[in-house]
Amino acid sequence: MPSRLPSEVYEAIFSHLPALRDSDASVLTLLNCSITCSALRCAVTQSYIWKPHYQIRWVKCDKEREAERIAMHGGNYWMMYVARRRQDCAALELLADITAAKSHHVAMLQLVEQLGSDVWDIISLEANSLGRSLGDHQREYYQSDRLSRKYWAQEVLRTLTRFHAVRCCEKIASGGDISFEEGLCALSSFHGVGYDEIKHQLDSLAADCRTYLLEQQVPLTEDIKGHEVAAAAVEICNWMRIQGFDGADSTHYHHLSNNFLHKVLTTHKRTLPMSLVCVFVSIARRMGLDASPVGFPGHVIAHISVPTLREKNPTGAERAPGCIYVDVFNSRSQPLVALPELQHKLALMPDIAENWDEYLVPTQTSKMLVRAAHNIIHSVNHIPSKMYGWFGHLALYAAITAIYTQLEQPNLNYLCQLIPVMINCCPLDVLPILSRFAPPTQSHSPYYRRVQHLCDLAKLGDAPMMAPPRRTSDTKYFVGSIVQCPDDSDDNTGMYGVITAWNAHSTINGFAFEVRAPNGSVIAASQDEIVPFYAPAEPSQSWTQNIRLLEAAHPDLGYFFTRMDIDMGVADKGLRKCRFVMSKHAQLMYPEDNAESERYMSTPIQDV
């Protein structure tokens, strides 16, 4: 029997290994075979064998870097796989620095500038807690800080999404070919929802709408006539209303979510004219119609160019190609608006009577973006400042950035509004995004020096900004303590909570919440400092499912803790101790609590 098979046989065998996105099983098999002998290595390293593994592992990439890789390696997927894997290892090292609070601002800057979109897939695996990024043999190591790694991986993805949104705004300002749809989606990116996700939703809506139009016998051909375009526009509006897309009433008109497309497509379909027009234009363009937004005074309308529709002047001669105006917001009563009616409305506005043309033709994406940003600020002004919440602060971040990037000259007033929001809500954004607002060409201006000073402070920002509270003999609990909620309320039966913060007065916003500590003593802490969850009904049951529910309900849990630590104690008596292990970031804020936490867990259970 011959000692080796033909190379083609080996290659055929290797080509049947399944390409897996969330597991290295097939890849490890190939690598192990490659070190067996030269014959197997020659077969394993064939480019076409690695192509499916490469394509399923890395879905997103930096297009410029990908083109450079293809040119450098001649399109050899084996070599490209090795190069991307090295990038992934570098990204995970930077993620570890961020998780461990080791120069995390600088690490984020390096991750964005050196690796960019190429790290999206590997960080996504970490954000989904698959724990298999570098092979199953290292999974146990990562479990030790799973909550923190997941939290910071998600934060990295959000920062990358916002970074690309800023780049999109900058391209719009410089006259880049950015559509109205993509420009408005950039605002949603500040909430961590990327354009690809929203585009997929719009593609699905357009496909369903096309089916509806065909059922209504509306022709969708390249030589579609003017009256047919009008019929298609009306039917698109009808279909949108059937799907729930309609104008918001006066009660909900100023709701902040109405300004963000990812919310409009899901929970806030009764919305603003701007958002309705964006959905309409996105669907119509996918139908082959030349639709665009028009920034008409009052509210935005849609414009559809119709080359086959010609208007006649009084002499009977043809002039410029015609168009159709669609009032999507008022489509229930009057979807199509005639040009004379629009001209009449403009005539009643003396301030703009001499610039009619600007309000009757498609509006540039940059102007639409600024108008959308002002809508956001207008909505925020209808909310009490104490009720902004996380969504409100990110909305301001999006609006101020959109306006700031469209300015011809830097305006320090906008920057001063932007910086506090960025530092408080999105600290990882400070260096990669804020540094873009101070190009070296302005190095001698006070504006540049101010931004550089703030960036320098961010590089030193790993230390706590405020003095940490000091423990005293009266301090009976620590960050990570699991406490029992009061028994005097039926709603709290079986409820426990984990303390995420405390101060000398044990209150936040003056709202006290009484809880019962593990040792039976009553302590005072703020309700905002207690993250509630259900404990297992029986001592023998597992906490795992409850902790997963807790993690889903409170996604920022990983900022404070790395994992849950359980000491079964005297199991037959149902006695046990547990805590949440403090993260490095929490230890910076409460440096004495970690030692108290360790002391608590090491103390025999009868002494606690």
C-alpha positions as CSV (number, residue, x, y, z in Angstrom):
1,M,0.0,0.0,0.0
2,P,1.5,3.4,-0.9
3,S,2.5,5.6,2.1
4,R,0.7,8.7,0.9
5,L,-2.3,9.5,-1.1
6,P,-2.4,12.0,-4.0
7,S,-2.7,15.6,-2.9
8,E,-6.0,15.9,-4.6
9,V,-7.5,13.3,-2.2
10,Y,-6.3,15.2,0.8
11,E,-7.6,18.4,-0.5
12,A,-11.0,16.9,-1.2
13,I,-11.2,15.6,2.4
14,F,-10.2,19.0,3.8
15,S,-12.7,20.8,1.7
16,H,-15.5,19.0,3.4
17,L,-14.7,20.4,6.9
18,P,-17.6,22.7,7.8
19,A,-16.8,26.4,8.0
20,L,-17.9,27.6,11.4
21,R,-18.2,31.2,12.6
22,D,-18.3,30.6,16.4
23,S,-16.0,27.7,16.7
24,D,-12.4,26.8,15.8
25,A,-12.9,23.1,15.5
26,S,-12.4,22.8,11.7
27,V,-9.6,25.4,11.7
28,L,-7.7,23.5,14.5
29,T,-8.1,20.3,12.5
30,L,-6.5,21.9,9.5
31,L,-3.7,23.4,11.5
32,N,-3.0,20.1,13.2
33,C,-2.8,18.4,9.9
34,S,-0.5,21.1,8.5
35,I,2.2,20.2,11.0
36,T,2.0,16.4,10.4
37,C,4.0,16.2,7.2
38,S,4.9,18.2,4.1
39,A,2.4,16.5,2.0
40,L,-0.5,17.4,4.3
41,R,0.8,20.9,4.7
42,C,0.8,21.4,1.0
43,A,-2.7,20.2,0.7
44,V,-4.0,22.2,3.8
45,T,-2.6,25.5,2.6
46,Q,-4.4,25.6,-0.7
47,S,-6.2,28.9,-1.0
48,Y,-9.7,27.5,-1.9
49,I,-9.8,25.3,1.2
50,W,-9.5,28.4,3.4
51,K,-11.8,30.6,1.4
52,P,-15.1,29.5,3.2
53,H,-13.4,29.7,6.6
54,Y,-12.2,33.2,5.9
55,Q,-15.6,34.4,4.5
56,I,-17.7,33.1,7.3
57,R,-15.3,34.2,10.1
58,W,-14.9,37.8,8.8
59,V,-18.1,39.3,7.5
60,K,-17.2,43.0,8.0
61,C,-13.9,44.6,7.1
62,D,-12.2,47.9,6.3
63,K,-12.5,48.0,2.5
64,E,-9.2,49.8,2.0
65,R,-7.3,47.4,4.3
66,E,-9.0,44.4,2.6
67,A,-7.9,45.6,-0.8
68,E,-4.3,45.9,0.5
69,R,-4.4,42.4,1.9
70,I,-5.7,40.9,-1.3
71,A,-2.9,42.7,-3.2
72,M,-0.2,41.8,-0.7
73,H,-1.1,38.1,-0.6
74,G,-2.3,37.7,-4.2
75,G,-5.7,36.7,-3.1
76,N,-4.4,33.6,-1.2
77,Y,-7.0,33.0,1.5
78,W,-4.6,30.9,3.6
79,M,-2.2,33.8,3.9
80,M,-5.1,36.3,4.4
81,Y,-6.5,34.1,7.2
82,V,-3.2,34.1,9.0
83,A,-3.0,37.9,8.7
84,R,-6.5,38.5,10.0
85,R,-6.0,36.1,12.8
86,R,-2.9,38.1,13.9
87,Q,-5.1,41.2,13.8
88,D,-7.7,39.4,16.0
89,C,-5.0,38.6,18.6
90,A,-3.9,42.2,18.7
91,A,-7.5,43.3,19.1
92,L,-8.1,40.9,22.0
93,E,-5.0,42.2,23.7
94,L,-6.3,45.8,23.4
95,L,-9.7,44.6,24.7
96,A,-8.0,43.0,27.7
97,D,-6.3,46.4,28.4
98,I,-9.7,48.1,28.2
99,T,-11.3,45.5,30.5
100,A,-8.5,45.7,33.0
101,A,-8.6,49.6,33.1
102,K,-5.1,49.8,31.8
103,S,-4.9,52.9,29.7
104,H,-8.2,52.0,28.2
105,H,-8.6,55.4,26.3
106,V,-5.3,54.9,24.6
107,A,-6.1,51.2,23.9
108,M,-9.4,52.3,22.2
109,L,-7.6,54.8,20.1
110,Q,-5.1,52.2,18.9
111,L,-7.9,49.8,18.2
112,V,-9.7,52.3,16.0
113,E,-6.7,53.8,14.2
114,Q,-4.6,50.6,13.7
115,L,-7.4,48.0,13.1
116,G,-10.6,49.8,12.4
117,S,-13.6,47.8,11.1
118,D,-11.3,44.7,10.7
119,V,-11.9,44.0,14.5
120,W,-15.7,44.0,14.3
121,D,-16.2,40.2,14.0
122,I,-13.8,39.2,16.7
123,I,-15.1,41.8,19.1
124,S,-18.7,40.6,18.2
125,L,-17.8,37.1,19.3
126,E,-16.6,38.4,22.6
127,A,-19.7,40.6,23.0
128,N,-21.9,37.6,22.5
129,S,-19.9,35.7,25.3
130,L,-19.1,32.8,23.0
131,G,-15.7,32.5,24.7
132,R,-14.1,30.8,21.7
133,S,-12.3,33.6,20.1
134,L,-8.9,32.0,20.4
135,G,-9.8,28.4,20.7
136,D,-11.7,26.2,23.3
137,H,-8.5,25.6,25.2
138,Q,-8.5,29.2,26.5
139,R,-12.2,29.4,27.3
140,E,-11.8,28.7,31.0
141,Y,-9.3,31.7,31.3
142,Y,-11.8,34.1,29.8
143,Q,-14.6,32.9,32.1
144,S,-12.9,34.6,35.0
145,D,-13.9,38.0,33.7
146,R,-16.7,37.1,31.4
147,L,-19.1,39.9,32.4
148,S,-16.5,42.6,32.1
149,R,-15.2,41.4,28.8
150,K,-18.7,41.2,27.4
151,Y,-19.6,44.7,28.6
152,W,-16.4,46.3,27.2
153,A,-16.6,44.4,24.0
154,Q,-20.1,45.8,23.5
155,E,-18.8,49.3,24.3
156,V,-16.0,48.9,21.8
157,L,-18.6,47.9,19.1
158,R,-20.7,51.0,20.0
159,T,-17.6,53.3,19.8
160,L,-16.7,51.8,16.4
161,T,-20.3,52.4,15.2
162,R,-20.2,56.0,16.4
163,F,-16.7,56.5,14.9
164,H,-18.0,55.4,11.5
165,A,-21.0,57.7,11.9
166,V,-18.7,60.6,12.5
167,R,-16.7,59.7,9.4
168,C,-20.0,59.5,7.5
169,C,-21.0,63.0,8.7
170,E,-17.5,64.3,7.7
171,K,-18.0,62.8,4.2
172,I,-21.3,64.5,3.9
173,A,-19.8,67.8,4.8
174,S,-17.1,67.4,2.2
175,G,-19.6,66.7,-0.6
176,G,-19.2,62.9,-0.5
177,D,-21.7,60.7,-2.2
178,I,-23.8,59.8,0.9
179,S,-27.5,59.2,0.4
180,F,-30.2,60.8,2.5
181,E,-31.0,57.3,3.9
182,E,-27.4,56.7,5.0
183,G,-27.0,60.2,6.4
184,L,-30.1,59.9,8.6
185,C,-29.0,56.4,9.7
186,A,-25.8,58.0,11.0
187,L,-27.9,59.5,13.8
188,S,-29.0,56.0,14.9
189,S,-25.4,54.9,14.9
190,F,-24.8,57.0,18.0
191,H,-27.1,54.6,19.8
192,G,-25.0,51.7,18.6
193,V,-27.2,50.7,15.7
194,G,-25.2,50.6,12.5
195,Y,-26.3,51.4,9.0
196,D,-26.1,47.8,7.8
197,E,-28.7,46.7,10.3
198,I,-31.2,49.4,9.3
199,K,-30.5,48.9,5.6
200,H,-31.4,45.2,6.0
201,Q,-34.7,46.2,7.6
202,L,-35.4,48.7,4.7
203,D,-34.5,46.0,2.2
204,S,-37.1,43.7,3.8
205,L,-39.7,46.4,3.8
206,A,-39.1,47.3,0.2
207,A,-39.5,43.6,-0.8
208,D,-42.8,43.4,1.0
209,C,-43.9,46.6,-0.6
210,R,-43.0,45.4,-4.1
211,T,-45.2,42.4,-3.6
212,Y,-48.1,44.7,-2.5
213,L,-47.7,47.0,-5.5
214,L,-47.7,44.0,-7.9
215,E,-50.9,42.8,-6.2
216,Q,-52.4,46.2,-6.8
217,Q,-51.3,45.9,-10.5
218,V,-49.0,48.9,-10.3
219,P,-46.4,48.6,-13.0
220,L,-42.7,48.8,-12.0
221,T,-40.8,49.1,-15.2
222,E,-37.9,51.2,-16.4
223,D,-40.2,53.1,-18.8
224,I,-42.9,53.8,-16.2
225,K,-45.1,56.8,-17.2
226,G,-45.9,59.9,-15.2
227,H,-49.4,58.9,-14.1
228,E,-48.1,55.4,-13.2
229,V,-45.4,57.0,-11.0
230,A,-48.1,58.9,-9.2
231,A,-50.1,55.8,-8.7
232,A,-47.0,54.0,-7.4
233,A,-46.3,56.8,-4.9
234,V,-49.9,56.8,-3.6
235,E,-49.8,53.0,-3.2
236,I,-46.5,53.1,-1.4
237,C,-48.1,55.6,1.1
238,N,-51.1,53.3,1.4
239,W,-48.9,50.3,2.1
240,M,-46.9,52.3,4.7
241,R,-50.0,53.1,6.6
242,I,-51.1,49.5,6.5
243,Q,-47.8,48.7,8.1
244,G,-48.4,51.3,10.8
245,F,-46.3,54.2,9.4
246,D,-48.3,57.4,9.8
247,G,-48.0,60.9,11.1
248,A,-47.7,61.3,14.9
249,D,-50.4,63.2,16.7
250,S,-49.8,66.3,18.8
251,T,-49.3,64.2,21.9
252,H,-46.5,62.1,20.5
253,Y,-45.1,64.5,17.9
254,H,-42.1,65.6,19.9
255,H,-41.2,62.2,21.2
256,L,-37.4,61.9,21.0
257,S,-37.5,58.4,19.4
258,N,-39.3,59.8,16.4
259,N,-36.0,61.3,15.2
260,F,-34.1,58.0,15.0
261,L,-34.7,55.5,12.1
262,H,-34.0,52.4,14.1
263,K,-36.9,53.4,16.5
264,V,-39.2,54.5,13.7
265,L,-38.9,51.1,12.0
266,T,-39.8,49.2,15.2
267,T,-41.6,51.0,18.0
268,H,-42.4,54.5,16.8
269,K,-43.9,54.1,13.4
270,R,-46.3,57.1,14.0
271,T,-43.6,59.7,13.6
272,L,-42.3,62.9,12.2
273,P,-42.5,64.0,8.5
274,M,-38.7,63.7,8.2
275,S,-38.7,60.1,9.3
276,L,-41.7,59.1,7.2
277,V,-40.1,60.7,4.1
278,C,-36.9,58.8,4.7
279,V,-38.8,55.5,4.8
280,F,-40.8,56.5,1.7
281,V,-37.7,57.6,-0.2
282,S,-35.8,54.4,0.8
283,I,-38.6,52.2,-0.4
284,A,-39.3,54.2,-3.6
285,R,-35.7,54.2,-4.7
286,R,-35.6,50.4,-4.2
287,M,-38.6,50.3,-6.6
288,G,-36.6,52.1,-9.2
289,L,-38.2,55.5,-8.6
290,D,-36.0,58.6,-8.5
291,A,-37.2,59.8,-5.1
292,S,-35.5,62.4,-2.9
293,P,-36.4,64.6,0.2
294,V,-37.3,68.2,-0.1
295,G,-36.7,70.4,2.9
296,F,-39.9,72.4,2.4
297,P,-40.7,74.9,5.2
298,G,-43.0,73.5,7.8
299,H,-42.4,69.9,7.2
300,V,-40.4,67.7,4.8
301,I,-42.0,66.3,1.7
302,A,-40.8,63.8,-1.0
303,H,-39.9,64.6,-4.6
304,I,-40.0,62.1,-7.5
305,S,-38.4,63.0,-10.8
306,V,-40.3,61.8,-13.8
307,P,-38.4,62.3,-17.1
308,T,-41.4,61.2,-19.1
309,L,-43.6,63.9,-17.5
310,R,-43.1,67.2,-19.2
311,E,-44.6,70.5,-18.1
312,K,-45.8,73.0,-20.8
313,N,-45.2,76.7,-20.6
314,P,-47.8,79.1,-22.0
315,T,-46.3,78.9,-25.6
316,G,-46.7,75.1,-25.6
317,A,-43.0,74.4,-25.6
318,E,-41.6,71.7,-23.3
319,R,-39.3,72.7,-20.4
320,A,-37.4,70.9,-17.7
321,P,-38.4,67.3,-16.8
322,G,-41.4,67.2,-14.5
323,C,-41.7,65.8,-11.0
324,I,-44.3,64.7,-8.4
325,Y,-44.5,65.9,-4.8
326,V,-45.6,63.6,-2.1
327,D,-46.7,64.7,1.3
328,V,-46.1,61.4,3.2
329,F,-47.1,62.9,6.6
330,N,-50.6,63.9,5.3
331,S,-50.9,61.0,2.9
332,R,-54.1,59.8,4.5
333,S,-56.0,62.9,3.2
334,Q,-53.8,64.3,0.4
335,P,-50.7,62.3,-0.7
336,L,-49.9,64.2,-3.8
337,V,-49.3,68.0,-3.7
338,A,-49.5,70.1,-6.9
339,L,-46.7,72.6,-7.6
340,P,-49.0,75.6,-7.6
341,E,-50.2,74.7,-4.1
342,L,-46.6,74.7,-2.9
343,Q,-45.8,77.9,-4.6
344,H,-48.9,79.5,-3.0
345,K,-47.6,78.4,0.5
346,L,-44.2,79.9,-0.3
347,A,-45.8,83.1,-1.4
348,L,-47.2,83.5,2.1
349,M,-43.7,83.3,3.6
350,P,-42.1,86.7,2.7
351,D,-38.7,85.8,4.2
352,I,-38.1,83.2,1.5
353,A,-40.2,84.5,-1.4
354,E,-37.1,85.2,-3.5
355,N,-35.6,81.7,-3.0
356,W,-38.5,79.5,-4.1
357,D,-36.4,77.1,-6.2
358,E,-34.4,76.0,-3.1
359,Y,-37.6,74.6,-1.6
360,L,-38.9,72.9,-4.7
361,V,-36.0,70.7,-5.6
362,P,-34.2,67.8,-3.9
363,T,-32.3,69.0,-0.8
364,Q,-28.7,68.1,-0.2
365,T,-28.0,65.4,2.4
366,S,-25.9,67.9,4.5
367,K,-28.9,70.2,4.9
368,M,-31.3,67.4,5.7
369,L,-28.8,66.1,8.3
370,V,-28.6,69.5,10.0
371,R,-32.4,69.8,10.0
372,A,-32.8,66.4,11.5
373,A,-30.3,67.4,14.2
374,H,-32.2,70.5,15.0
375,N,-35.4,68.4,15.3
376,I,-33.6,66.3,17.9
377,I,-32.6,69.3,19.9
378,H,-36.2,70.6,19.6
379,S,-37.5,67.3,21.0
380,V,-34.9,67.3,23.8
381,N,-36.1,70.8,24.8
382,H,-39.6,69.3,25.5
383,I,-38.0,66.9,28.0
384,P,-37.1,68.0,31.6
385,S,-33.3,67.8,31.9
386,K,-33.6,65.3,34.8
387,M,-35.5,62.9,32.5
388,Y,-33.0,62.8,29.6
389,G,-31.8,59.3,30.5
390,W,-29.2,57.5,28.6
391,F,-31.1,57.7,25.3
392,G,-31.5,61.5,25.7
393,H,-27.8,62.1,26.2
394,L,-26.9,60.0,23.2
395,A,-29.5,61.8,21.2
396,L,-27.8,65.1,22.1
397,Y,-24.4,63.6,21.2
398,A,-25.7,62.7,17.8
399,A,-27.4,66.1,17.1
400,I,-24.4,68.2,18.3
401,T,-21.9,66.1,16.3
402,A,-24.1,66.2,13.2
403,I,-24.3,70.0,13.4
404,Y,-20.7,70.5,14.3
405,T,-19.3,68.4,11.4
406,Q,-21.3,70.4,8.9
407,L,-19.9,73.8,10.0
408,E,-17.5,75.5,7.7
409,Q,-15.5,76.9,10.6
410,P,-15.0,75.2,14.0
411,N,-17.3,76.5,16.7
412,L,-16.1,76.0,20.3
413,N,-19.6,76.5,21.7
414,Y,-20.8,73.3,20.1
415,L,-17.6,71.5,21.2
416,C,-18.1,72.6,24.8
417,Q,-21.6,71.0,24.7
418,L,-20.4,67.8,23.1
419,I,-17.5,67.1,25.5
420,P,-19.4,66.5,28.8
421,V,-21.9,64.2,27.0
422,M,-19.1,62.2,25.5
423,I,-17.1,61.9,28.7
424,N,-20.1,60.9,30.8
425,C,-21.8,58.6,28.4
426,C,-19.2,57.3,26.0
427,P,-15.7,57.6,27.6
428,L,-14.1,55.3,25.0
429,D,-15.1,57.9,22.3
430,V,-13.0,60.7,23.7
431,L,-9.6,60.0,22.0
432,P,-10.7,58.3,18.7
433,I,-13.5,60.8,18.0
434,L,-12.7,64.0,19.8
435,S,-9.2,64.0,18.4
436,R,-10.7,64.2,14.9
437,F,-12.1,67.6,15.7
438,A,-8.7,69.1,16.1
439,P,-6.7,68.5,12.9
440,P,-2.9,69.3,13.0
441,T,-3.4,72.1,10.5
442,Q,-4.9,74.2,13.3
443,S,-2.2,73.4,15.8
444,H,-1.6,77.1,16.5
445,S,-5.2,78.0,17.3
446,P,-6.6,78.2,20.8
447,Y,-9.3,75.9,19.6
448,Y,-6.8,73.2,18.8
449,R,-4.9,73.6,22.1
450,R,-8.2,73.3,24.0
451,V,-9.1,70.0,22.3
452,Q,-5.6,68.7,22.7
453,H,-5.7,69.5,26.4
454,L,-8.9,67.6,26.8
455,C,-7.4,64.6,24.9
456,D,-4.4,64.7,27.2
457,L,-6.7,64.6,30.2
458,A,-8.4,61.6,28.7
459,K,-5.1,59.7,28.4
460,L,-4.8,60.2,32.2
461,G,-8.4,59.4,32.8
462,D,-7.9,55.8,34.0
463,A,-7.7,57.2,37.6
464,P,-11.0,58.0,39.3
465,M,-12.2,61.5,38.7
466,M,-13.5,61.9,42.3
467,A,-12.1,60.8,45.6
468,P,-13.4,57.4,46.5
469,P,-15.5,57.0,49.7
470,R,-13.7,55.8,52.7
471,R,-14.9,52.7,54.7
472,T,-15.5,53.1,58.4
473,S,-16.4,50.7,61.2
474,D,-20.1,51.5,60.4
475,T,-19.9,50.4,56.8
476,K,-21.5,47.0,56.7
477,Y,-21.6,46.3,53.0
478,F,-19.5,46.6,49.9
479,V,-19.9,46.8,46.1
480,G,-20.9,43.4,45.0
481,S,-22.8,42.6,48.2
482,I,-26.0,40.5,47.6
483,V,-28.7,41.8,49.8
484,Q,-32.3,40.8,50.5
485,C,-35.0,43.2,49.6
486,P,-37.5,44.2,52.3
487,D,-40.2,41.7,53.2
488,D,-42.9,44.3,53.7
489,S,-43.9,44.4,50.1
490,D,-45.4,41.5,48.1
491,D,-43.6,42.8,45.0
492,N,-40.2,42.1,46.6
493,T,-40.9,38.5,47.8
494,G,-37.9,36.4,46.9
495,M,-36.1,39.4,45.5
496,Y,-32.4,40.1,46.1
497,G,-30.2,42.9,44.9
498,V,-26.5,43.5,44.2
499,I,-25.0,46.8,45.4
500,T,-23.3,48.6,42.6
501,A,-22.4,51.9,44.4
502,W,-22.5,53.6,47.8
503,N,-21.4,56.8,49.4
504,A,-21.1,58.3,52.8
505,H,-24.8,59.2,52.9
506,S,-25.9,56.0,51.3
507,T,-28.2,57.9,49.0
508,I,-28.5,59.1,45.4
509,N,-30.9,61.9,44.5
510,G,-32.1,61.7,48.1
511,F,-34.2,58.6,47.5
512,A,-33.4,56.0,50.2
513,F,-34.2,52.3,49.8
514,E,-33.9,49.9,52.8
515,V,-32.4,46.5,52.2
516,R,-31.4,43.6,54.5
517,A,-27.7,42.6,54.4
518,P,-26.6,38.9,54.3
519,N,-25.7,39.1,58.1
520,G,-29.2,40.2,59.0
521,S,-28.4,43.9,59.7
522,V,-30.5,46.6,58.1
523,I,-28.6,49.0,55.9
524,A,-29.5,52.0,53.9
525,A,-28.7,52.3,50.2
526,S,-30.2,54.1,47.2
527,Q,-32.7,52.3,45.1
528,D,-30.5,53.4,42.1
529,E,-27.6,51.5,43.7
530,I,-29.4,48.2,44.0
531,V,-29.8,46.0,40.9
532,P,-32.6,43.5,41.8
533,F,-32.9,39.9,40.7
534,Y,-34.6,36.6,41.9
535,A,-32.7,34.1,43.9
536,P,-33.3,30.3,43.2
537,A,-36.4,29.1,45.0
538,E,-34.5,26.1,46.5
539,P,-30.9,26.0,47.8
540,S,-30.1,23.2,45.4
541,Q,-31.1,25.1,42.3
542,S,-28.6,26.8,40.1
543,W,-28.1,30.6,40.0
544,T,-27.0,30.5,36.4
545,Q,-30.4,31.2,34.7
546,N,-31.2,34.0,37.1
547,I,-27.9,35.6,36.5
548,R,-28.4,35.5,32.8
549,L,-31.7,37.1,33.2
550,L,-30.1,39.8,35.4
551,E,-27.4,40.3,32.8
552,A,-30.0,40.7,30.1
553,A,-32.0,43.2,32.1
554,H,-29.0,45.2,33.2
555,P,-26.4,45.2,30.3
556,D,-24.1,47.5,32.2
557,L,-23.5,45.0,34.9
558,G,-20.2,44.1,33.4
559,Y,-18.9,47.6,34.2
560,F,-19.0,46.9,37.9
561,F,-18.4,43.1,38.1
562,T,-16.5,40.3,36.3
563,R,-18.5,37.3,37.5
564,M,-20.5,35.9,40.3
565,D,-18.7,34.0,43.1
566,I,-20.6,31.4,45.0
567,D,-19.4,29.5,48.2
568,M,-21.8,26.7,48.8
569,G,-20.8,26.6,52.5
570,V,-22.7,24.0,54.4
571,A,-24.7,22.7,51.5
572,D,-26.9,20.2,53.5
573,K,-28.2,23.1,55.6
574,G,-28.8,25.3,52.6
575,L,-26.2,27.8,53.8
576,R,-24.0,29.6,51.3
577,K,-22.4,32.9,50.6
578,C,-22.1,34.7,47.3
579,R,-21.0,38.0,45.9
580,F,-20.3,39.7,42.6
581,V,-16.5,40.1,42.0
582,M,-15.6,43.7,41.4
583,S,-14.2,44.7,38.1
584,K,-11.0,46.7,37.8
585,H,-13.0,49.9,37.0
586,A,-15.1,49.3,40.2
587,Q,-12.0,48.8,42.2
588,L,-10.7,52.1,41.1
589,M,-13.8,53.8,42.4
590,Y,-14.0,51.7,45.6
591,P,-10.4,50.6,46.3
592,E,-11.2,49.3,49.8
593,D,-14.2,47.3,49.0
594,N,-12.4,44.5,47.2
595,A,-10.4,43.6,50.3
596,E,-13.7,43.6,52.4
597,S,-15.3,41.4,49.7
598,E,-12.4,38.9,50.0
599,R,-12.6,39.0,53.8
600,Y,-16.3,38.2,53.7
601,M,-15.9,35.3,51.4
602,S,-13.0,33.8,53.4
603,T,-14.8,34.1,56.7
604,P,-16.4,30.8,57.9
605,I,-20.1,30.9,57.3
606,Q,-21.2,30.7,60.9
607,D,-19.1,33.8,61.7
608,V,-20.7,36.0,59.1
